[in-house]
């Protein structure tokens, strides 16, 4: 009897630990956004956005987290002149037909980074090239980032690092990114 009682207690403990284990948290595409800015040399910044951002926060076995982000480059919209939108989608810039997806996969990080902010290292796959980049997580405006407020990630990347050498006379090299992420509500048990 004692053995069966200890067995049941051990089983209950294992079930409790499994239930308490962190789980993957998906982005809420309806409440998340990805925007960017390109700078014209003579007339300033031109903002743009991608219509849909997808991704997830995934727990690592060591207790840290990793974020994976996917953006469909074909859904690009730009607040500039028509020629600039065509140029940004073209083979010489994003080449959206051959490389429709932009991906970012972070290095593992402590969950506390979502609250306090700081550097977020990872790999950006853009236009068929992969480069290590550093983005910045902004400090959270609430206690539950992604649920009570946006998780905001900012960064700048060099166009030349990803093979985008065209329009150098008109466009500056750096492209600024601004991601605002909300997470889906957890499903009820």
Secondary structure, DSSP 8 states (H G I E B T S, - for coil): -HHHHHHHHHHHHHHHHHHHS---EEB-TTT-EEEEEEEETTTEEEEEEES-EEEEEEE-TTS-EEEEEEEEGGGEEESS-HHHHHHHHSTTTT-TTT--EEEEEE--B-TTHHHH-EEEEEEEEETTEEEEEEEEE---SSSSBTTTB-EEEEEEEETGGGT--TTTTTEEEEEEEEEEE-B------
